[in-house]
Amino acid sequence: MKRIGLLFILLLSLLNAESNVDVSKIYGRIQFVDAFPDYKVEVVTAFPDLRVQKVDAFADRPGKWQIVDSFPDFKIQIVKNFGDFKIQYVDAFPGVK
């Protein structure tokens, strides 16, 4: 009986776990990496935490990412599960949902 209670509490905590990352501050020069990222990110098609627009310049607002190979503001690793937050690529209106 105690195991069922512990499993229930664990499952409930996983379901209620929210990202403690302030995604409104993630913009600018972004480098995609395979190891040692600042954030792990899931790419989704619905219900994102942040809508991301890839830009060539002026990545100065939340959700605007300029993809670079060196001197990034943030290093991002794309993962399939258990990311720090979820993004959706958009052509217009980037930012926090």
PAGUDO-323325 format. One record per atom (N, C-alpha, C): atom name; residue number from 0; x, y, z; residue in three letters. Coordinates in Angstrom, 3 decimals, always signed. Layout:
node atom=CA seq=NUM x=X y=Y z=Z type=ala
...
end
This chain:
node atom=N seq=0 x=+0.821 y=-1.193 z=+0.000 type=met
node atom=CA seq=0 x=+0.000 y=+0.000 z=+0.000 type=met
node atom=C seq=0 x=+0.870 y=+1.264 z=+0.000 type=met
node atom=N seq=1 x=+1.983 y=+1.203 z=+0.726 type=lys
node atom=CA seq=1 x=+2.864 y=+2.375 z=+0.770 type=lys
node atom=C seq=1 x=+3.485 y=+2.651 z=-0.586 type=lys
node atom=N seq=2 x=+3.780 y=+1.595 z=-1.343 type=arg
node atom=CA seq=2 x=+4.367 y=+1.787 z=-2.672 type=arg
node atom=C seq=2 x=+3.400 y=+2.508 z=-3.593 type=arg
node atom=N seq=3 x=+2.131 y=+2.158 z=-3.522 type=ile
node atom=CA seq=3 x=+1.130 y=+2.814 z=-4.370 type=ile
node atom=C seq=3 x=+1.052 y=+4.289 z=-4.030 type=ile
node atom=N seq=4 x=+1.115 y=+4.616 z=-2.748 type=gly
node atom=CA seq=4 x=+1.087 y=+6.020 z=-2.321 type=gly
node atom=C seq=4 x=+2.295 y=+6.782 z=-2.819 type=gly
node atom=N seq=5 x=+3.471 y=+6.158 z=-2.713 type=leu
node atom=CA seq=5 x=+4.684 y=+6.813 z=-3.191 type=leu
node atom=C seq=5 x=+4.654 y=+7.004 z=-4.701 type=leu
node atom=N seq=6 x=+4.187 y=+5.988 z=-5.423 type=leu
node atom=CA seq=6 x=+4.080 y=+6.109 z=-6.878 type=leu
node atom=C seq=6 x=+3.099 y=+7.206 z=-7.266 type=leu
node atom=N seq=7 x=+2.004 y=+7.296 z=-6.548 type=phe
node atom=CA seq=7 x=+1.007 y=+8.327 z=-6.824 type=phe
node atom=C seq=7 x=+1.583 y=+9.720 z=-6.601 type=phe
node atom=N seq=8 x=+2.292 y=+9.888 z=-5.502 type=ile
node atom=CA seq=8 x=+2.909 y=+11.192 z=-5.207 type=ile
node atom=C seq=8 x=+3.956 y=+11.546 z=-6.256 type=ile
node atom=N seq=9 x=+4.754 y=+10.570 z=-6.659 type=leu
node atom=CA seq=9 x=+5.764 y=+10.807 z=-7.686 type=leu
node atom=C seq=9 x=+5.115 y=+11.193 z=-9.012 type=leu
node atom=N seq=10 x=+4.079 y=+10.466 z=-9.406 type=leu
node atom=CA seq=10 x=+3.381 y=+10.766 z=-10.648 type=leu
node atom=C seq=10 x=+2.734 y=+12.138 z=-10.590 type=leu
node atom=N seq=11 x=+2.126 y=+12.470 z=-9.479 type=leu
node atom=CA seq=11 x=+1.484 y=+13.776 z=-9.324 type=leu
node atom=C seq=11 x=+2.510 y=+14.900 z=-9.402 type=leu
node atom=N seq=12 x=+3.671 y=+14.703 z=-8.796 type=ser
node atom=CA seq=12 x=+4.706 y=+15.743 z=-8.848 type=ser
node atom=C seq=12 x=+5.253 y=+15.916 z=-10.258 type=ser
node atom=N seq=13 x=+5.360 y=+14.822 z=-11.023 type=leu
node atom=CA seq=13 x=+5.818 y=+14.930 z=-12.410 type=leu
node atom=C seq=13 x=+4.802 y=+15.654 z=-13.275 type=leu
node atom=N seq=14 x=+3.533 y=+15.399 z=-13.047 type=leu
node atom=CA seq=14 x=+2.495 y=+16.056 z=-13.834 type=leu
node atom=C seq=14 x=+2.386 y=+17.536 z=-13.513 type=leu
node atom=N seq=15 x=+2.640 y=+17.893 z=-12.267 type=asn
node atom=CA seq=15 x=+2.522 y=+19.291 z=-11.859 type=asn
node atom=C seq=15 x=+3.815 y=+20.071 z=-12.028 type=asn
node atom=N seq=16 x=+4.875 y=+19.399 z=-12.425 type=ala
node atom=CA seq=16 x=+6.162 y=+20.076 z=-12.589 type=ala
node atom=C seq=16 x=+6.093 y=+21.043 z=-13.761 type=ala
node atom=N seq=17 x=+6.443 y=+22.276 z=-13.492 type=glu
node atom=CA seq=17 x=+6.477 y=+23.287 z=-14.540 type=glu
node atom=C seq=17 x=+7.904 y=+23.776 z=-14.696 type=glu
node atom=N seq=18 x=+8.165 y=+24.331 z=-15.842 type=ser
node atom=CA seq=18 x=+9.483 y=+24.864 z=-16.100 type=ser
node atom=C seq=18 x=+9.727 y=+26.079 z=-15.206 type=ser
node atom=N seq=19 x=+10.877 y=+26.128 z=-14.574 type=asn
node atom=CA seq=19 x=+11.218 y=+27.291 z=-13.778 type=asn
node atom=C seq=19 x=+12.154 y=+28.215 z=-14.557 type=asn
node atom=N seq=20 x=+12.154 y=+28.078 z=-15.866 type=val
node atom=CA seq=20 x=+12.973 y=+28.908 z=-16.746 type=val
node atom=C seq=20 x=+12.137 y=+30.099 z=-17.205 type=val
node atom=N seq=21 x=+12.693 y=+31.295 z=-17.092 type=asp
node atom=CA seq=21 x=+12.005 y=+32.490 z=-17.596 type=asp
node atom=C seq=21 x=+12.295 y=+32.602 z=-19.094 type=asp
node atom=N seq=22 x=+11.422 y=+32.010 z=-19.907 type=val
node atom=CA seq=22 x=+11.659 y=+31.938 z=-21.344 type=val
node atom=C seq=22 x=+11.607 y=+33.301 z=-22.017 type=val
node atom=N seq=23 x=+11.049 y=+34.300 z=-21.346 type=ser
node atom=CA seq=23 x=+10.983 y=+35.629 z=-21.958 type=ser
node atom=C seq=23 x=+12.362 y=+36.276 z=-22.063 type=ser
node atom=N seq=24 x=+13.351 y=+35.704 z=-21.394 type=lys
node atom=CA seq=24 x=+14.708 y=+36.258 z=-21.445 type=lys
node atom=C seq=24 x=+15.614 y=+35.504 z=-22.407 type=lys
node atom=N seq=25 x=+15.058 y=+34.536 z=-23.144 type=ile
node atom=CA seq=25 x=+15.889 y=+33.733 z=-24.044 type=ile
node atom=C seq=25 x=+15.707 y=+34.229 z=-25.469 type=ile
node atom=N seq=26 x=+16.638 y=+35.066 z=-25.874 type=tyr
node atom=CA seq=26 x=+16.657 y=+35.602 z=-27.232 type=tyr
node atom=C seq=26 x=+18.077 y=+36.045 z=-27.528 type=tyr
node atom=N seq=27 x=+18.326 y=+36.341 z=-28.782 type=gly
node atom=CA seq=27 x=+19.665 y=+36.782 z=-29.167 type=gly
node atom=C seq=27 x=+20.380 y=+35.743 z=-29.989 type=gly
node atom=N seq=28 x=+21.680 y=+35.643 z=-29.769 type=arg
node atom=CA seq=28 x=+22.532 y=+34.730 z=-30.528 type=arg
node atom=C seq=28 x=+22.447 y=+33.347 z=-29.897 type=arg
node atom=N seq=29 x=+21.976 y=+32.363 z=-30.662 type=ile
node atom=CA seq=29 x=+21.741 y=+31.006 z=-30.179 type=ile
node atom=C seq=29 x=+22.632 y=+30.028 z=-30.937 type=ile
node atom=N seq=30 x=+23.307 y=+29.163 z=-30.195 type=gln
node atom=CA seq=30 x=+24.120 y=+28.114 z=-30.802 type=gln
node atom=C seq=30 x=+23.523 y=+26.770 z=-30.402 type=gln
node atom=N seq=31 x=+23.291 y=+25.895 z=-31.389 type=phe
node atom=CA seq=31 x=+22.805 y=+24.553 z=-31.113 type=phe
node atom=C seq=31 x=+24.006 y=+23.655 z=-30.832 type=phe
node atom=N seq=32 x=+23.949 y=+22.916 z=-29.730 type=val
node atom=CA seq=32 x=+25.050 y=+22.063 z=-29.320 type=val
node atom=C seq=32 x=+24.535 y=+20.651 z=-29.023 type=val
node atom=N seq=33 x=+25.467 y=+19.699 z=-28.963 type=asp
node atom=CA seq=33 x=+25.129 y=+18.321 z=-28.611 type=asp
node atom=C seq=33 x=+25.458 y=+18.004 z=-27.152 type=asp
node atom=N seq=34 x=+26.255 y=+18.838 z=-26.511 type=ala
node atom=CA seq=34 x=+26.642 y=+18.596 z=-25.123 type=ala
node atom=C seq=34 x=+26.843 y=+19.925 z=-24.397 type=ala
node atom=N seq=35 x=+26.667 y=+19.897 z=-23.106 type=phe
node atom=CA seq=35 x=+26.863 y=+21.050 z=-22.233 type=phe
node atom=C seq=35 x=+26.029 y=+22.269 z=-22.641 type=phe
node atom=N seq=36 x=+24.718 y=+22.094 z=-22.786 type=pro
node atom=CA seq=36 x=+23.869 y=+23.233 z=-23.154 type=pro
node atom=C seq=36 x=+23.523 y=+24.084 z=-21.937 type=pro
node atom=N seq=37 x=+23.093 y=+25.308 z=-22.202 type=asp
node atom=CA seq=37 x=+22.494 y=+26.128 z=-21.149 type=asp
node atom=C seq=37 x=+21.072 y=+25.634 z=-20.875 type=asp
node atom=N seq=38 x=+20.379 y=+25.247 z=-21.951 type=tyr
node atom=CA seq=38 x=+19.000 y=+24.749 z=-21.840 type=tyr
node atom=C seq=38 x=+18.788 y=+23.585 z=-22.796 type=tyr
node atom=N seq=39 x=+17.969 y=+22.639 z=-22.361 type=lys
node atom=CA seq=39 x=+17.503 y=+21.563 z=-23.230 type=lys
node atom=C seq=39 x=+16.088 y=+21.922 z=-23.646 type=lys
node atom=N seq=40 x=+15.806 y=+21.827 z=-24.953 type=val
node atom=CA seq=40 x=+14.555 y=+22.332 z=-25.506 type=val
node atom=C seq=40 x=+13.862 y=+21.259 z=-26.332 type=val
node atom=N seq=41 x=+12.552 y=+21.168 z=-26.175 type=glu
node atom=CA seq=41 x=+11.729 y=+20.298 z=-27.009 type=glu
node atom=C seq=41 x=+11.066 y=+21.159 z=-28.074 type=glu
node atom=N seq=42 x=+11.062 y=+20.691 z=-29.315 type=val
node atom=CA seq=42 x=+10.371 y=+21.383 z=-30.400 type=val
node atom=C seq=42 x=+9.008 y=+20.728 z=-30.554 type=val
node atom=N seq=43 x=+7.942 y=+21.542 z=-30.456 type=val
node atom=CA seq=43 x=+6.581 y=+21.037 z=-30.549 type=val
node atom=C seq=43 x=+5.817 y=+21.808 z=-31.623 type=val
node atom=N seq=44 x=+4.638 y=+21.300 z=-31.974 type=thr
node atom=CA seq=44 x=+3.793 y=+21.993 z=-32.949 type=thr
node atom=C seq=44 x=+2.577 y=+22.632 z=-32.300 type=thr
node atom=N seq=45 x=+2.372 y=+22.376 z=-31.012 type=ala
node atom=CA seq=45 x=+1.245 y=+22.978 z=-30.305 type=ala
node atom=C seq=45 x=+1.606 y=+23.166 z=-28.831 type=ala
node atom=N seq=46 x=+1.027 y=+24.169 z=-28.222 type=phe
node atom=CA seq=46 x=+1.198 y=+24.474 z=-26.807 type=phe
node atom=C seq=46 x=+2.653 y=+24.677 z=-26.387 type=phe
node atom=N seq=47 x=+3.358 y=+25.602 z=-27.043 type=pro
node atom=CA seq=47 x=+4.751 y=+25.862 z=-26.654 type=pro
node atom=C seq=47 x=+4.820 y=+26.807 z=-25.459 type=pro
node atom=N seq=48 x=+5.970 y=+26.812 z=-24.801 type=asp
node atom=CA seq=48 x=+6.254 y=+27.825 z=-23.790 type=asp
node atom=C seq=48 x=+6.762 y=+29.104 z=-24.448 type=asp
node atom=N seq=49 x=+7.402 y=+28.949 z=-25.625 type=leu
node atom=CA seq=49 x=+7.976 y=+30.086 z=-26.350 type=leu
node atom=C seq=49 x=+7.831 y=+29.857 z=-27.843 type=leu
node atom=N seq=50 x=+7.324 y=+30.866 z=-28.537 type=arg
node atom=CA seq=50 x=+7.269 y=+30.818 z=-30.004 type=arg
node atom=C seq=50 x=+8.554 y=+31.476 z=-30.514 type=arg
node atom=N seq=51 x=+9.278 y=+30.762 z=-31.385 type=val
node atom=CA seq=51 x=+10.601 y=+31.202 z=-31.826 type=val
node atom=C seq=51 x=+10.585 y=+31.531 z=-33.312 type=val
node atom=N seq=52 x=+11.122 y=+32.697 z=-33.639 type=gln
node atom=CA seq=52 x=+11.310 y=+33.110 z=-35.028 type=gln
node atom=C seq=52 x=+12.803 y=+33.204 z=-35.283 type=gln
node atom=N seq=53 x=+13.295 y=+32.469 z=-36.275 type=lys
node atom=CA seq=53 x=+14.707 y=+32.561 z=-36.645 type=lys
node atom=C seq=53 x=+14.897 y=+33.817 z=-37.475 type=lys
node atom=N seq=54 x=+15.861 y=+34.648 z=-37.094 type=val
node atom=CA seq=54 x=+16.130 y=+35.896 z=-37.796 type=val
node atom=C seq=54 x=+17.603 y=+35.969 z=-38.157 type=val
node atom=N seq=55 x=+17.917 y=+36.827 z=-39.134 type=asp
node atom=CA seq=55 x=+19.304 y=+37.031 z=-39.548 type=asp
node atom=C seq=55 x=+19.976 y=+38.161 z=-38.781 type=asp
node atom=N seq=56 x=+19.185 y=+39.064 z=-38.225 type=ala
node atom=CA seq=56 x=+19.718 y=+40.190 z=-37.464 type=ala
node atom=C seq=56 x=+18.629 y=+40.717 z=-36.532 type=ala
node atom=N seq=57 x=+19.028 y=+41.542 z=-35.598 type=phe
node atom=CA seq=57 x=+18.110 y=+42.189 z=-34.658 type=phe
node atom=C seq=57 x=+17.309 y=+41.182 z=-33.833 type=phe
node atom=N seq=58 x=+18.015 y=+40.243 z=-33.238 type=ala
node atom=CA seq=58 x=+17.387 y=+39.279 z=-32.332 type=ala
node atom=C seq=58 x=+17.329 y=+39.917 z=-30.947 type=ala
node atom=N seq=59 x=+16.474 y=+40.929 z=-30.816 type=asp
node atom=CA seq=59 x=+16.470 y=+41.766 z=-29.626 type=asp
node atom=C seq=59 x=+15.185 y=+41.690 z=-28.809 type=asp
node atom=N seq=60 x=+14.353 y=+40.698 z=-29.078 type=arg
node atom=CA seq=60 x=+13.100 y=+40.541 z=-28.339 type=arg
node atom=C seq=60 x=+12.877 y=+39.069 z=-28.033 type=arg
node atom=N seq=61 x=+12.081 y=+38.776 z=-27.008 type=pro
node atom=CA seq=61 x=+11.827 y=+37.371 z=-26.658 type=pro
node atom=C seq=61 x=+11.337 y=+36.564 z=-27.855 type=pro
node atom=N seq=62 x=+11.952 y=+35.414 z=-28.070 type=gly
node atom=CA seq=62 x=+11.550 y=+34.531 z=-29.156 type=gly
node atom=C seq=62 x=+12.271 y=+34.765 z=-30.464 type=gly
node atom=N seq=63 x=+13.048 y=+35.807 z=-30.581 type=lys
node atom=CA seq=63 x=+13.822 y=+36.044 z=-31.805 type=lys
node atom=C seq=63 x=+15.213 y=+35.450 z=-31.611 type=lys
node atom=N seq=64 x=+15.521 y=+34.462 z=-32.443 type=trp
node atom=CA seq=64 x=+16.792 y=+33.756 z=-32.330 type=trp
node atom=C seq=64 x=+17.608 y=+33.920 z=-33.589 type=trp
node atom=N seq=65 x=+18.850 y=+34.375 z=-33.437 type=gln
node atom=CA seq=65 x=+19.812 y=+34.418 z=-34.527 type=gln
node atom=C seq=65 x=+20.746 y=+33.224 z=-34.324 type=gln
node atom=N seq=66 x=+20.702 y=+32.276 z=-35.234 type=ile
node atom=CA seq=66 x=+21.491 y=+31.054 z=-35.104 type=ile
node atom=C seq=66 x=+22.937 y=+31.338 z=-35.502 type=ile
node atom=N seq=67 x=+23.874 y=+31.015 z=-34.598 type=val
node atom=CA seq=67 x=+25.295 y=+31.302 z=-34.818 type=val
node atom=C seq=67 x=+26.128 y=+30.056 z=-34.523 type=val
node atom=N seq=68 x=+27.385 y=+30.079 z=-34.952 type=asp
node atom=CA seq=68 x=+28.315 y=+28.996 z=-34.688 type=asp
node atom=C seq=68 x=+29.328 y=+29.339 z=-33.600 type=asp
node atom=N seq=69 x=+29.419 y=+30.617 z=-33.242 type=ser
node atom=CA seq=69 x=+30.372 y=+31.016 z=-32.207 type=ser
node atom=C seq=69 x=+29.856 y=+32.244 z=-31.463 type=ser
node atom=N seq=70 x=+30.385 y=+32.432 z=-30.273 type=phe
node atom=CA seq=70 x=+30.043 y=+33.553 z=-29.401 type=phe
node atom=C seq=70 x=+28.532 y=+33.687 z=-29.167 type=phe
node atom=N seq=71 x=+27.881 y=+32.608 z=-28.690 type=pro
node atom=CA seq=71 x=+26.436 y=+32.676 z=-28.470 type=pro
node atom=C seq=71 x=+26.083 y=+33.354 z=-27.148 type=pro
node atom=N seq=72 x=+24.845 y=+33.818 z=-27.074 type=asp
node atom=CA seq=72 x=+24.289 y=+34.262 z=-25.800 type=asp
node atom=C seq=72 x=+23.807 y=+33.049 z=-24.999 type=asp
node atom=N seq=73 x=+23.262 y=+32.064 z=-25.724 type=phe
node atom=CA seq=73 x=+22.765 y=+30.833 z=-25.108 type=phe
node atom=C seq=73 x=+23.131 y=+29.639 z=-25.969 type=phe
node atom=N seq=74 x=+23.412 y=+28.508 z=-25.293 type=lys
node atom=CA seq=74 x=+23.642 y=+27.244 z=-25.995 type=lys
node atom=C seq=74 x=+22.417 y=+26.370 z=-25.760 type=lys
node atom=N seq=75 x=+21.851 y=+25.849 z=-26.846 type=ile
node atom=CA seq=75 x=+20.608 y=+25.083 z=-26.800 type=ile
node atom=C seq=75 x=+20.850 y=+23.683 z=-27.343 type=ile
node atom=N seq=76 x=+20.316 y=+22.693 z=-26.641 type=gln
node atom=CA seq=76 x=+20.333 y=+21.317 z=-27.134 type=gln
node atom=C seq=76 x=+18.889 y=+20.903 z=-27.383 type=gln
node atom=N seq=77 x=+18.610 y=+20.403 z=-28.575 type=ile
node atom=CA seq=77 x=+17.269 y=+19.924 z=-28.922 type=ile
node atom=C seq=77 x=+17.137 y=+18.483 z=-28.410 type=ile
node atom=N seq=78 x=+16.090 y=+18.238 z=-27.631 type=val
node atom=CA seq=78 x=+15.824 y=+16.903 z=-27.101 type=val
node atom=C seq=78 x=+14.390 y=+16.509 z=-27.429 type=val
node atom=N seq=79 x=+14.107 y=+15.211 z=-27.356 type=lys
node atom=CA seq=79 x=+12.754 y=+14.727 z=-27.638 type=lys
node atom=C seq=79 x=+11.885 y=+14.706 z=-26.395 type=lys
node atom=N seq=80 x=+12.472 y=+14.506 z=-25.231 type=asn
node atom=CA seq=80 x=+11.722 y=+14.414 z=-23.983 type=asn
node atom=C seq=80 x=+12.452 y=+15.129 z=-22.859 type=asn
node atom=N seq=81 x=+11.684 y=+15.569 z=-21.876 type=phe
node atom=CA seq=81 x=+12.214 y=+16.132 z=-20.634 type=phe
node atom=C seq=81 x=+13.105 y=+17.350 z=-20.861 type=phe
node atom=N seq=82 x=+12.681 y=+18.239 z=-21.750 type=gly
node atom=CA seq=82 x=+13.396 y=+19.480 z=-21.958 type=gly
node atom=C seq=82 x=+13.080 y=+20.475 z=-20.855 type=gly
node atom=N seq=83 x=+13.874 y=+21.538 z=-20.782 type=asp
node atom=CA seq=83 x=+13.624 y=+22.594 z=-19.805 type=asp
node atom=C seq=83 x=+12.383 y=+23.402 z=-20.174 type=asp
node atom=N seq=84 x=+12.145 y=+23.542 z=-21.475 type=phe
node atom=CA seq=84 x=+10.928 y=+24.200 z=-21.953 type=phe
node atom=C seq=84 x=+10.673 y=+23.779 z=-23.391 type=phe
node atom=N seq=85 x=+9.495 y=+24.166 z=-23.919 type=lys
node atom=CA seq=85 x=+9.080 y=+23.760 z=-25.266 type=lys
node atom=C seq=85 x=+9.002 y=+24.980 z=-26.162 type=lys
node atom=N seq=86 x=+9.455 y=+24.814 z=-27.424 type=ile
node atom=CA seq=86 x=+9.381 y=+25.903 z=-28.392 type=ile
node atom=C seq=86 x=+8.604 y=+25.446 z=-29.619 type=ile
node atom=N seq=87 x=+8.090 y=+26.427 z=-30.327 type=gln
node atom=CA seq=87 x=+7.441 y=+26.199 z=-31.619 type=gln
node atom=C seq=87 x=+8.014 y=+27.238 z=-32.573 type=gln
node atom=N seq=88 x=+8.483 y=+26.786 z=-33.737 type=tyr
node atom=CA seq=88 x=+9.001 y=+27.716 z=-34.728 type=tyr
node atom=C seq=88 x=+7.833 y=+28.405 z=-35.437 type=tyr
node atom=N seq=89 x=+7.929 y=+29.735 z=-35.576 type=val
node atom=CA seq=89 x=+6.885 y=+30.524 z=-36.236 type=val
node atom=C seq=89 x=+7.535 y=+31.477 z=-37.226 type=val
node atom=N seq=90 x=+6.726 y=+31.996 z=-38.161 type=asp
node atom=CA seq=90 x=+7.200 y=+32.992 z=-39.120 type=asp
node atom=C seq=90 x=+6.893 y=+34.411 z=-38.667 type=asp
node atom=N seq=91 x=+5.971 y=+34.554 z=-37.731 type=ala
node atom=CA seq=91 x=+5.582 y=+35.881 z=-37.231 type=ala
node atom=C seq=91 x=+5.115 y=+35.751 z=-35.788 type=ala
node atom=N seq=92 x=+5.108 y=+36.856 z=-35.093 type=phe
node atom=CA seq=92 x=+4.639 y=+36.948 z=-33.720 type=phe
node atom=C seq=92 x=+5.364 y=+36.012 z=-32.744 type=phe
node atom=N seq=93 x=+6.699 y=+36.150 z=-32.645 type=pro
node atom=CA seq=93 x=+7.435 y=+35.330 z=-31.685 type=pro
node atom=C seq=93 x=+7.197 y=+35.826 z=-30.267 type=pro
node atom=N seq=94 x=+7.539 y=+35.010 z=-29.329 type=gly
node atom=CA seq=94 x=+7.468 y=+35.433 z=-27.929 type=gly
node atom=C seq=94 x=+6.780 y=+34.422 z=-27.042 type=gly
node atom=N seq=95 x=+6.481 y=+34.859 z=-25.849 type=val
node atom=CA seq=95 x=+5.843 y=+34.011 z=-24.854 type=val
node atom=C seq=95 x=+4.375 y=+33.842 z=-25.203 type=val
node atom=N seq=96 x=+3.888 y=+32.638 z=-25.017 type=lys
node atom=CA seq=96 x=+2.493 y=+32.325 z=-25.360 type=lys
node atom=C seq=96 x=+1.583 y=+33.290 z=-24.750 type=lys
end
